[in-house]
Amino acid sequence: MLRAPDARARDSQTRQIQDNVTNVEKHFGELCQMFAAYVRKTARLRDKADLLVREISMYADTETPHLKNGLKHFADQLSKVQDYRQAEVERLEAKVIEPLKSYGTIVKLKREDLKATQLARNREAKQMQQLDRMRQRNPSDRQIIVS
């Protein structure tokens, strides 16, 4: 038979697990959205800088050789900075956003596991109550109690 302190401890533990799952679900979802927004903004900044590099190169083509050389060099350096920005975007997507997105599935599975555990525990508690009732009705009839 389930003793009251054991049942209370299990219920407390179950509530704590539910709270943890809900907390992870809420905050990891927010983190994932915020990182995704950050990556999108960084990618847009990279795109704008690429347009700037293209415009500088087009302007350089219309200038004197000395200025043209300086502008082309500047555009080349700015382009290299954008290559680093592209690498940042790719790293963030691969190393941060993808793992955070996988937590959605993990949380869903944990919630289902928790639900299945609660159902099993409730079934067990009902069976124990039925067993107690049978014991109270027929304390000496072991065959009915065993079945």
Stockholm file with secondary structure:
# STOCKHOLM 1.0

chainA/1-147         MLRAPDARARDSQTRQIQDNVTNVEKHFGELCQMFAAYVRKTARLRDKADLLVREISMYADTETPHLKNGLKHFADQLSKVQDYRQAEVERLEAKVIEPLKSYGTIVKLKREDLKATQLARNREAKQMQQLDRMRQRNPSDRQIIVS
#=GR chainA/1-147 SS CCCHHHHHHHHHHHHHHHHHHHHHHHHHHHHHHHHHHHHHHHHHHHHHHHHHHHHHHHHHTTSCHHHHHHHHHHHHHHHHHHHHHHHHHHHHIIIIIHHHHHHHHHHHHHHHHHHHHHHHHHHHHHHHHHHHHHHHHCTTCHHHHHC
#=GC SS_cons         CCCHHHHHHHHHHHHHHHHHHHHHHHHHHHHHHHHHHHHHHHHHHHHHHHHHHHHHHHHHTTSCHHHHHHHHHHHHHHHHHHHHHHHHHHHHIIIIIHHHHHHHHHHHHHHHHHHHHHHHHHHHHHHHHHHHHHHHHCTTCHHHHHC
//
